[in-house]
Amino acid sequence: MNIIFVVGMAGSGKSSLVGNFKEWLKLNEQNAIAVNLDPGVINLPYNPDIDIRTQISLEDIMEKYQLGPNGALIVAADLIGDSIETIRDELEDLEPDIVLIDTPGQIELFALRNCGPFIVDGIANCPKAVVYLFDGLFSSNPLNYISNTFLAAAIHSRLLQPQIHVLTKQDLMKEDKLQETLDWSDDQSKLIEALDTLQNRTAGIIGRDLSEAISKTGMNFDLIPTASKKEMGFIELHGYLTRILMAGEEPRP
């Protein structure tokens, strides 16, 4: 069994990627399942095989603790850790080759609280990886791109798992913007050039300093461009995951 945690900012396309990538894997004769770990989501674009909402009710938490939606989400995130044994048992019953985990929409509730590392470490003793999503439309601005790299680095420092970076919504991006964003991930000097052209000089200087700081981490921010609804980039994403998780060997159908 191999577990893939899909993380990213709210609206970056986590659920869309999980649902469509799962179906793509199944069409390619791989036993893949989807796990929803977002107790606050109302509608999902796929049918989860394991759903945290069957164990945690946001409405019940709001009523029991007299909390608003935001406070209830924080409590719910912490309660996910209490459900780890049940999730582990369900995984053992299903016996999947690949587990795609759709993490909460508010990234800080999962990765930046204690429940995130606890779940990642304790959910199963098997190879794991993190797929961090860069929203293509949001990240086409150089300052937004820098912000995303810092958040991705923070996630890596918290979860301490092999991490792949994916650019979503490439089908919604203009070709020149797509290529420019991919160039930033491949060549820091091109990112610096883009920052230097910003009208706000202060923002450009801060962005340059942040870019130089993040480069010292040694993290690889190469982006895999994808469009989940069109299944674009799935072959490349699968290849990266196979090399990381299975040393180049695909699970047997």
N, C-alpha and C positions, 0 to 999 in steps of 0.2 A: 504494500500500500504506500502511496505517495500523496502527501498533503500539500495543497497550494493555497495560501492565504492571499486573497485579492483585497488590496487596501488602496485608499486614495481619498482625495477630498470629496465632499458631498457633491453629487452631480457629475463626477468624473466618468461614470459609466461602469461601475463595479457590477451591478446586478445584470446589466445587459451583457457584459463580457462573460460572466459566470454562466448565464443561461445559454447563450449562443455557443460558447466554447464547449460546454458539456455536450450539446447536441452534435457538434462537429466531431468530438472525440468518439461519441457513440456510433456515428456514421462510419467512422474509421475503425470500428470493431474494438473499441477500448471500453472497459467497464468503468465508466465515470459517474459520479454522483455529485449533487450540489447540496451544500449545507447553508442555510440562512442563519446568521448569528445576529441579525438586526431585530431586536424585539419591538422596535418602534415603527417598522415599515408597514404600510397598509396594503399596497399592491406590489406584487412582484411580476416580472415578465417571464417567469418560469415557475415550474412546480418543484419546490425543494424536496429532496428525499429525506432530509432531516431539518426540522424547523424549530428554532428556539422559542417561537411564539406559542408552541404547544405547552411550554413549561413556564414561560414568563409572560404575564399580561400587564401591559403598560397601564391600562385602565384600573386594574386591581391595585397596582402600586400607588397610583394617584389617589385612589380612595382610601387605602389603608394608611398611608403616611401623610395624607393631606398635602400633596405636592402638585405643582404645575407640571406641564409636559417636560420642560427642561430638567427639573429636579428628578422627575420620574425616570428619565433616560439615564441619568447618572446612577441611580440606584439599580436600575435594570442591568446596566453594563457590569456593575459589580456582582450582581446575582448570576450572571452567565457563568462565572467561575464555579459557582456551587452546582451547576448542572453538568460539569465536565464528565463525571462518571456515567451519567445517562447517555451523553453524546458518544462516549467511548464504547459503551455497550451496543449502541445502535450501529456504529461503524463496524464493530466485530460481526454483528448479525448480517449486515449487507455485504461484507467482504469485497469492497471495491478495489480496483487497481489505482484509480485516481480520485482524489477528493478535492473538489473546488469549494473553498469556504468564502462566502460572501460576508464581509465584515460590516459592522455598523456604519451608517452613512456619515455620522460625525466621527471622523477618524480619531480625534483625541479621546473619545470614550473607550476606544479599544486599545490603541497602541500606546497612548500616553498615560494610561492608568494601569494599576497592578494586574487587572484581569487579563490584559493582552498577553504579556509575557507568560503569565501563569497558564493560560489556555494553550499557547503555542508549545510550551515545554511539556505540558501534561496530557495533551489530547491523545497522543499515541507515540510509541517508540518506533519511528519510521522516518525515512527521508522527508524533509520539508523544504519549502521555498516560499518566498514572498514575491508577489507580483504587484509592484507599485504603479498606479496609473497617473500619468500626466494628461490632464484634460487638454486636448489639442487646441481648442478655441481659447481657453484661458492661458495656456502656456506659449501662445504665439507672440505674447508681449515679453520682451527680455527681462523686465523686472519680475513679472509673474513666473517666468521660467526659473529665475534664481530662487524665488520663494519656494517653488516646488522642489528644487534640488535640496534646499535646507530641510524641508519637511521629510523628504525621502531619506536623508542622512539621519535625521532624528529617529525615524522609524527603524532604520537598520541598527542604530545604537541600542534601541529598546528590545527588539525582537531577536537580533543576532542570528539571523538565518540568511542563506544565500538569497540575493535579491535581484530581480529583473525589473527593468523599467520599460513601461509600455506607453506609447503615445496613442490616445484614443481619438475617435471621431475624425480620422484622416479624410473621410469622404466629405466632411463638411468644411474642410480647409481649402483655401485657394492653393494651387500648386506651388507658387513661389513662397507662400508662408509656410507650407509644409516642409519644403526643402530647407528654408532658412532655419526653422526650429530644429530639424535633424542635424543641420550643420553646427548649431550651438552645442549639441550634445557630443559632437565628434571633435570639435576644434574650439578650444577656449578663446583663441584669438578672435574668432568671428563673433563670439558672444561679446567680447570686450568692445569690438567695433560697433556692434548694435547699441550697446550701453552708452558709448561715447556720442552717438547721434541723438540721444534724448534731449528734448528741449529743456527739461528740468536738469540743470547741471548737478545740483546736489544729489538728486536721485541717481544720476549716472555714476557719480563718484562712489556713492554708497554701494551701488550694484557692482561696480568694479571690485571694490574691496571685498564684498561678500563672495564674488566669484573666485577671487584668489584664495580666500579662506577655505572655501569648499574644495578647491583643487588639492589642498594639502591633506585632505582625508584619504586620498588615493582611491576613492570610490569611482567605479565605472558607471557613467550615466548614459551610455549608448541607448538610444530609444528604438524600440520595435514599433513601427507604425501599424495601427490596426483600425478596422471599422467593423465593430462586432456584428451589426445587423447584416452586413454583406460578407461576413466571414473573411475579410481581408486581413492578412498578416497572421492568420492562425497557423499556417505551416511553419513560419519562422518562429512564432512563439512556442509551438510544440517542440521544435528542434532545440531551442534554448533550454526548455524545461527538461527535455530528455537528457541532454548532456549534463545538466546539473544534478538531476535526481537519480538517474539510472545509468550514469556513465556510458551514455550512448545506446543503451539497450531499451527497446520499447517493451512494455508489458505484453505478455502473450494474450491474444484474443480469447 
